[in-house]
Amino acid sequence: MLFCCCFLCGCNVYADENLLVYKQDQEDYCVSNIEYIENTIDSTEMRGMWVSQFDMHPIYRDGNKQRDITDYRKKVNTLLNNLANDRFNTIFLQLRPNGDSIYESKYYPASKYVAGIYGGEIEYDPVPIFLELAKEKGISVHAWINPYRLCSEEELINYGKGQIYNWYKEGIGKRIELGLDGILYLDPAYPEATDLIASGAEEILLNYDFEGIHIDDYFYPTEFEFDDEFEFLKSGADDKGDFRRNNINRTILALYNTAHKNGKLFGISPAGNLYSLKDGWYADVELWCSKKGYIDYIMPQLYFGFENQTCPFEKVFKDWCNAVTEKSVKLYIGLSAAKCVLGSEGILDKHAGESGKYEWRDNKDILAKSLAIIKNTKTSKGFCIFTYSSFYNPLSGAENPLCQEEKSAFFQIIKGS
């Protein structure tokens, strides 16, 4: 394994001298000299909100240009006032949705969500303004990144430069894979991918006062198979599943190391189906939740109703509670207000089976019932809602009428606590 990693790293003729350099043996990623820090968002119940690139895009942009800075501050202030009034205390702000950057980065091209096009020009940095206003409201903010998912092939070709583009020029199937939807992905098999991801995370923590680094469920894609037979054979591993899990673990360890070296937290929000993560996404969540040094918190996306045929909320929640055995790892629960909106639009939950496909359409208290169960256990320390625009219109700040009944029932539980 060590020989293979060194071989693969040695093939990197486009290596960026600015990247952090990690040793290739996975054991060397383990954090032995990093001070463990207290998870400050556990001092009270964590009440989180994911604020995605889609929530922020109309706030960042005004037509074909970046929004006037005074107007931007006003709209961010409205967003934060809404969350503060609803007693949210934590935001997970998307900074890297597609191998890009909401701020000017030396590792990643500018994001189209703020610059208009992939690799475009950012007129002013929107991040410190957001953090300044959030601090005034007493809301902590974590930097949310997608580690492996990149932009579309067309966007990268049009941009035509940078580290990711140089890897792309080597050919699909090496450091870069192409999905069926035209979206590119970093191949986790390559230590250079880990180096790029960790360097980008450290850049964020050095430049801005975030509480930590947060990643979600983009590991190995489930929609298509990576062509990584060459890398697997070179690794000397006996099992491809173990090979892929080790690749993911290398990046998880590097991100944890990077966060703790900078006195910050690191956590993960995987897909909620605990039973498919290890062999579907190659995300070894049971290891992360049972051993110190991988994560500070786990926040599974339990976007399920109570009648879901495969993953009924209450059963999956209990299984996640049992999976977290390392006392330093906190458990928070991700809930989907987006499912409420879809249900109000009459869209069925096609992945919930016959018993559950109508549940979000026919019921307006699923979030409230979920929260009541979360609050009834000492294992889980809070929740996070996906996503802001399901509750509010990002531009006007007005409540989303499609989620109003669910939101009202949900906050009856909040007010009663």
N, C-alpha and C positions, 0 to 999 in steps of 0.2 A: 504493500500500500504506500509506504513511504517513497519507494523508488518511483512508483507511478506518478505520485503528486509532484515530485521534483521534476520528472520528465515533462509533465504537462505544463508546469510553470516555466520550464526552460524554453518551451515553444513560443512563449509570448514575446514576439518581436516588436509588439506595439506597447510594451509595458510603460505605464505612466509613472514617472519618478515621484510624483506627488502622492501616489497611493500609499496607504499604510502597508507595511510588509509583514505578513504573518508567517510563522513557521508552518510547514506543511503537515506535520504529524498532528492529528486531531488532539492528542493528549496535551500538546503545547498550547492549545487554545484555552485550556482550563484556567480559571481565575484562582491563583494561589496567593497573590500578593495584593489583591484589590480589596479594599475595605468594604465590608457589607454595610449598606446604608438602610436606614429605617424607611419603610414605605409610608410616606407622609400622607398619601391620599387615604390611608386606612385610619387616620386619627379621628375621622368621622365617616359616616356612610358615604361611599363614593356614589355621586349622582352625576353620571357622565352623559355627554352628547358627542356623537361623531359629527364633525362639520367637514363635509367632503368637498372635493373640487367642484362638484356640481352645485352645491349650496353656495360656494364662494364665487363661481364664475360670473354670475350677473352682478356681483358686488365688486369684483376686480375690474370688470370690463363695462364700458358704456358704448355700445355699438362697436365700431371698428377701432376703438382706442381704449387705453387704460383710463379708468374713471378718475376724474378730478380728485385730488388728494383730500380736499375738504369734504366732498361728497362721500368719498370712501370712508373717512372717519365717521361720518354721520350714520352710514348704513351699518358699519361694524358695531357702532354704539347701540343701534336699535337691536341688532342680533343679540348682543351681550345683555342688554336690559331685559329682553324677553327671557333669556336663560336664567339670569339672576332672580327675576321676579318669580320664576318657577322653581327656584331653590336648587338649580343645578350648580355644582361646584367644580366640575372638571370638563374640559374640552379636549378632544383629540382632533387636531387640525391637520388636514391632509397637506403635506408639503411635497410629496413625490408620488404622484399617481401612476406615471407611465415612463419610468426612466428619464424623468425630467425634474425641474425644480421651480418652485413658486418664487424663489429668490435667485439672485445671480450667484451661480455656483461655478467652481473651477473644475467640477467633475461631471456635471450633468447640464444638458441644454435647458434653456428657459422653457417653462411650461406654456402650452398654448392657452391654458385657462386664465393666465394673467397677461401673457405676451401676445396673444392672438394667434400665433403659429408656433409650432414646435421649433425651438431655437431662436425665437424672435427677440425683440428688445424689451426689457423691463425698464420703464421710465423712472419709477421710484420703488423702493422696497416696501411691500405691504406688510411684511411680517412683524417688524418692531412696533408698528402702529397697533396691530391686533393685540400683541402682547402687552403693550402699555395700557390699552383700554381694558383688557381683561384683568390686569392686576388691580386697576382702580375698582373693579367690581368684586374683587376677592375670588376670582375664578382662576384655577390653575390650568395650564395648557401643556399638553404633550404633543410632540412632533410625530405625526403619523406618516409612515413611508410604506410603499409596496416594494419589496426588495428585488424580485425577479421579473415582474411584468414590465415590459417596455412599451414604446409607441408602436404605431403601425409601420409596416415595411415602407410604404409610400412616404410617410413623414420622415423616416430616417434617411431615405435616399435623397429627398428634397433638401434636407439639412446638410448632408454630405461632408461632415467632419466630426472630429471628437473621438474619444476612446471607444464608445460603443459602435460608432460607424466603422472604425478601423477593424474591430473584431468582426463586424458584419461582412466586411470585404473579404475576410478569410474564407467565407462560405457558410451557408446554412448547414447546421448539423455539427458545428464545432462549438465555439463559445456562445453562439446565438442560435436559438431554435425559432421556427415559425409555426404559429398556431393556425388552426383551420379558419379562424376569423380574420387572418391577416395581421394579428398582433404578434410582436416579437417577444421573446423571453430570454433572459440570461440562463445559461445552463449551470445549475448548482454544482456540477461535477468539477468545475474549474476553480482552483483557489483564487485566481484573479477576480472572479465574480465576487467572492467573499471580500477581497481587498477593496474593491470598488464600493460595495455596499457599506462596509464599515467606515471607509474614508468619508463617504457622504454623510453618514450619521455623525461622525466626529465633527465634521465641518459645521453641522447644525448646532451641536452642543457648544462649540467654541464661539460661534457667532451670535447666538441667541440664548435667552434665559428660559429655556423650556424645562419642564419638570422631568422629562425623559423622552425616550424613543419608543415608539409603538408600531408594531407591524400587524397586518391581518392575514388573510387566508391564502395568499398567493405563494404556494410552495411549488411542488410539481403539479402541473395542470391535470385535471381529470378529464378534460374534453378530448385530449389527444395524447399520444405516446411520444416522449422524447426519443430521438434516435441517438442513444448513448451507448450502443453496444461496444464501440471501440474503447470508450473511456472505462466501461465496466470490465472488459477483458484485461486492459492494462493495469487496472487496480489490483488484480489478484484476488478480489473478493469472491467468496463462494456463492453468494446470494445477491441478486440485483436489488432486492428490497432493502437489505442491510446496506449495500453500497449507496443507495439513494438517501436513506435515512442518515447515514454518516455525513453525506454532503450537506444536507440541511443542518444537521447538528453543528457542523463546523461554522456555519454562518451565525447560528443562534449564539454559540459561545463567543464569537468575535463581537457581536453586537452587545451582549451582556458585558463583556470586558470593556468595550468602548464606553458604554454608559457609566459603569461604575468607576472607571478611571477618571471620569469627569464629574463624579459625585451625583449622578442622575440614575433614574430608574429605567428598567427595560421590561416590556411586557408584550404579550402576544394575544391576538384575538383570532383563534382558528375557527373553521367551520364547526357548527354545533354538533354534528353527527360524530360522536366520540368513537363509534364502532368502525368508521371507515377511514379515519385519519391516518392510521399507521401504515396501511397497505394501499390506500387510494391517493392521498396527498404526500405520503412518506414523511409525515409530521409525527415525531415520536413524543406525543404530548404526555404520555404516562411517565416517560423518563424525565421530561422537563418539570413535571409536577411532583416528582418524588425525590429529586436530588438537588441540593443547593448548588448554585453557580450557573444555572441556565436562564432563569427568569425571576422577576420579582412578583409578577402576577400573571394569571391566565384569565382571559375574558371570552369564553366561547360564545359564538353567535347562536343562541337558542331561539331561532326564528321559527318556532313550531307552535302550533295550537295544541289543545289538550286531546283532540281527536285524531291527531296525525297517526297514520297507520304504522309508520316505521319508527318515528321518533316522537312519541307523545311527550309534551313538555315536562310533566312531573317526573316521569321515569328517567328521562335524559338528565334532568337537573340533579336528581339524586345520585346518578352514576358519576356525574362530574364532581359532585361533592366528595364522593368516595375516592375519586382519582387523585385528588390533591392531598398528598400525605406529608409533603415537606412543609414544616411549620413556617418557613420564611416566605413561602409562596402564597399570595392572596388570590382568592377566587372572586371575580366579578362576573356578572351575567349580561351578555348583549341581548337586547330585545329589539324587535323590528316594528317601528311605527309605519314603515313603508308597506308592510303586509296589510296594515289597517287601511291605508289609502287604496291599495289595490282591491281589497275586499269591498270597500265603499263604491268602487267603480264597477263592481260586478265581476271582477276577474277572479277565477277560481284558482285555488292553490293546487296545481296539477301534480305536485310532488308529494302531496299529503295522503294519497290513496283515496279510495272511494269513501271511507268513513270521515275523512277530514277535509275534502276539497272545497266544501261549502262553508267551513267553519268561520273563516275571516269575513265572508260575505254576510253571514246570518247572525253574527255576534259582535257586540261592541264593548266587550269587557275583558278581552283576552289579555291585554297588557296589565290590567288591574289584577286579574286572577294570578297572573305570573308573578307580579310584584308582591302580592300577598304571600305567596309561597316562598319567594326569596327572603322576605323579611322574617319568615317563621323559622329560619335556621341560623345558627351561629357560624356555619361554615362559609356562607357567601357574605361578602363585605360591601356589596353595592351592585349597581347596574349601570348600563350605558344604552342610550337610545340611538338607533339608526333610522333616520338621519334628521338633521335640523329642518329641512324643507318639508318633511312629513308633518311637522307640527306648525310651521310658519312659512309664509311667503318670504324668501330671502330679501327681495327688494323692498316690499312695503312693510314687512314685519307683521302683517295681519295673520291671524290664525288660519290654518288650512281647514276649510269646512269639511273636507273628506275624512278628517281624523278627529273632529271636534268631540263626538260622543265618547270615543275611546280615550281621548286625552282627559276629558272631564272625569271619567270613572277612575282613570289612573291617578289623577291628582287628588282624588278623595282619599286614596290610600296614602299618598305622600303627606297630606295635611294631617292625617290621623296618627302619623308617627312622631 
